[in-house]
Amino acid sequence: MTFSLTILGSSSALPTSERTVTAHVLNVHERFFLIDCGEGTQMQLRRYRIRFAKIHNIFISHLHGDHFYGLFGLISSLNLMGRKVPLNIYGPPGLDKYLDLHFSASTVQLDYPLVFNSLDMEKAAKVYEDDKLMVESFPLDHKIECCGFIFREKVGERRIKKEAVKELSPGIKDILEIKRGGDFTDRDGKHWKNEELTDPPRSTRSYAYCSDTRYNEAILPFIKNVDLLYHEATYMDEMRQRALKTGHSTAGEAGKIAASADAGILVIGHFSSRYKKLEPLLNEARLQFPDTVLAEDGLEIDIQLTPEG
Amino acid sequence: MTFSLTILGSSSALPTSERTVTAHVLNVHERFFLIDCGEGTQMQLRRYRIRFAKIHNIFISHLHGDHFYGLFGLISSLNLMGRKVPLNIYGPPGLDKYLDLHFSASTVQLDYPLVFNSLDMEKAAKVYEDDKLMVESFPLDHKIECCGFIFREKVGERRIKKEAVKELSPGIKDILEIKRGGDFTDRDGKHWKNEELTDPPRSTRSYAYCSDTRYNEAILPFIKNVDLLYHEATYMDEMRQRALKTGHSTAGEAGKIAASADAGILVIGHFSSRYKKLEPLLNEARLQFPDTVLAEDGLEIDIQLTPEG
């Protein structure tokens, strides 16, 4: 029941010798979701031993090169590796034409379906859903249209109290019904309320990805109480004017958003290449929100399940 | 008077955790020439501390992604770094439209001129010339149109024999004339033949880049006697049929070409990702041509001047 995030790249537009441009991988129960795909993502996937074949869904926040120039190489490599199953891409309108042009110009014939899903860049919308996970996008405040994403594990079934049910020996159909919240009548006709037989479902986990954005409290409703919040922190507070102008945030602002959102953990990243040492950014964010960590290439953050009330 | 090659990437189409896709940098007297530009080239340039600003000329051999998908990121990064001077790209016809489409689709406005020079893919042709260097392209034998490049240092001036000239004390104009091969008449009217006053110019150095290609002796006239020969060696001899089918060479074939060309040193590269260890490829090439080395990311080969005749 894994729910863990791996940072593949933590630099802003200019990569450094230690920091690659942006890409994250979220592992939800061994399903791997790639979020943004800067140049070199396929090399980083190899470096951190994440199997390409396990990726079926890629989310692209916006069309600045440091967030998607790695798609061409990754898509080509998957083809060379013999992929046959579809690859889903969720991205800004226009990315599909862009990819078409690209592959036709470089005479690449894909042997697997590339399925493009256009994002609504103007309002929050459901983007993806399976039996374990729901993904929504929400608008950010950048120089061009840009989306954040929130990944929410779905509420599971109620957990049967083994001791309480032992004597009643319900059938399989009954058990399924009880797990879904139903009451139960035993062989003697006695009625049992669901709460007598079950504990609530385990807590669910969530991850919010706030790609390039200015500090903007309009995103708070979407990220409220998130377990793990990634928020960009391109600059330090002393460069706030530049952050505003270029559509980015400071480390202090990232901390402030995390505090207002009552997040569990804050990861900051997308650092300007001018910062050789990142501790000052970390300290600035921690003044606002102590549970902050630095995104570093290869960092893995595992969010554990916690039993609930 | 440097003439040295740095290998930025040595893998074939699928990069591995140790080997990036193809890119080479040739340093000729501190002018840097980038040859092919696979994904991740800008990161490799940083890793090996080659200053972006020193690159003014990029040569692209063909339009397979592993040889040019790094252009988009590199060109964008140069823009972010404030480049104003032109960047020359020498590549297959169509690459210019491709780059235009790319930057217009990703809304990148370049603040410096990108000057495209279309290669003749069908016959050998001069591509570039300055006061120190001449570059020619020649056709290779790949699945799509593909060029090799040969970089030849130009013949320098004759070298004045200090001892012989000391007593004659020629003026500056006379010295320039003598260096160019002229004779000299001294104050006493005595005539000196140039050979009495000078030694021949230093030898010149050359580097041939044979990108993706089948074994083909038609390239021999272009690479004859080259000091440093790079030739791809995607497979071992046992996979010769696959090499033929995919338009590539084996390590043994690369060695054979180097021997027939009387090359100085052979560097083999573009290794298939199936080879975890490269010694068997090296040994196979060395059976044909002992002075073979393996291209490895970061390898630098310095070609020294040797006095001549």
Interface residues (C-beta under 8 A of the other chain):
Chain A: A13 L14 P15 T16 S17 T20 V21 E39 G40 Q42 M43 R46 R47 L63 H64 G65 D66 Y69 G70 F72 G73 S76 S77 L80 M81 G94 K97 Y98 L101 H102 A105 S106 T107 V108 I144
Chain B: A13 L14 P15 T16 S17 T20 V21 E39 G40 Q42 M43 R46 R47 L63 H64 G65 D66 Y69 G70 F72 G73 S76 S77 L80 M81 G94 K97 Y98 L101 H102 A105 S106 T107 V108 I144
